[in-house]
Amino acid sequence: MADTRRMGGRLLAAAALALGALFVVGTPEPVSAACATASVAAQAATPFCSQVYDVDLTQDGTVYRTAEDYEGNQVDLALDVWEPVGDPADQLRPAVLWMHGGYFQYGDRTEDQDVIEDFASRGFVVVSIDYRMRPVPDGEGLAAPLEEAVVDTRDDAIAAVGWIDDNAAALRIDPASVVASGYSAGAITALGLVHEATNAGSPPPVAAAVSFSGVDMYRTLPARAGDRPVLMFNGEDDGIVPIGAAVNGCGQTVLAGSECDLIRLPDAGHTSGSDADRQQAIGWLAAHGISQLSGCEPFDIPAVDYTTTTTSATIPTTTPTTAPPTTAPPVVDNGTAAPATPVSAAPTFTG
């Protein structure tokens, strides 16, 4: 079953390439493995970073929600569950809610099999979901997702977290250790899940967010005390989410009083990340309260200068001048992009 799904993932990736998506995997700056020097005792107590497990697809196409699509039809949304095989049966496990890319227009839960299986092999229960999508109107291309699509996907992801909570005991998941992660459109959604303001005023449903080639479209001011930490991986040569937009977005999160760490990937395009990136992410999660990773060596994120200008013609951004500044940063207008939105009026999708 797993081999069949891996082949399906490769075919879907090829189809995405034909549609113009970029999947250029870059190499991050060299770092030591996040758990390479963890003590033997710590590794024995916390195996999630000390060995690689086999993985198994234990749920295939389980419906987690029925919702109304953009045409008014009721649609069943499905998820897959991938679990590590042979991890200690008496220990709760962290989980990754994984969301695929595709401009909120195409793709499904079977994509990104390398990412899914990699996280599962490191001890995470990985829940990969389908979500509602809608086409961009003719003539508007792929560059800017519709606000309604972003909101629908956010709501579907919140429902998926609810499903994880309801099934946590059966899956041996620690509900306090659910991490939102995704690629491209899925990364935008993951970033949205850490914001209190996008969850109807309730606390964020996840412990942290790890974004691959995403940008935060849910920022609000003033600072939100309930926010969770964010880690972003973005390619220096990304033509879809330009590095300037990622730096600006992360800087605005810092401006809002929340933690955002950014890893810039040299010579990388619009990428779903590498094995080394995911190892870095585990080290970062080890330093940010995921208790099952307490035996892992934390990974120190390199400092990023948030003073930048954007060359993006697809994502309106603003430019923080310091981190964090005390006043709203100036608007960037590069002559080709639509006028940028001041940080005080950054888009907020409340559904």
FENZIWO-V442529 format. One line per field, one symbol per residue. ss: DSSP state (@ for helix, = for strand, . for the rest). Layout:
# FENZIWO-V442529
ss->???
This chain:
# FENZIWO-V442529
ss->.@@@@@@@@@@@@@@@@@.....................@@@@@@.@@@....===============.....============.......=======.............@@@@@@@@@...=====.................@@@@@@@@@@@@@@@@@@@@.@@@@.===========.@@@@@@@@...@@@.........=====................=======.......@@@@@@@@@@@@@....======.........@@@@@@@@@@@@....@@@........................=............=...........@@@......
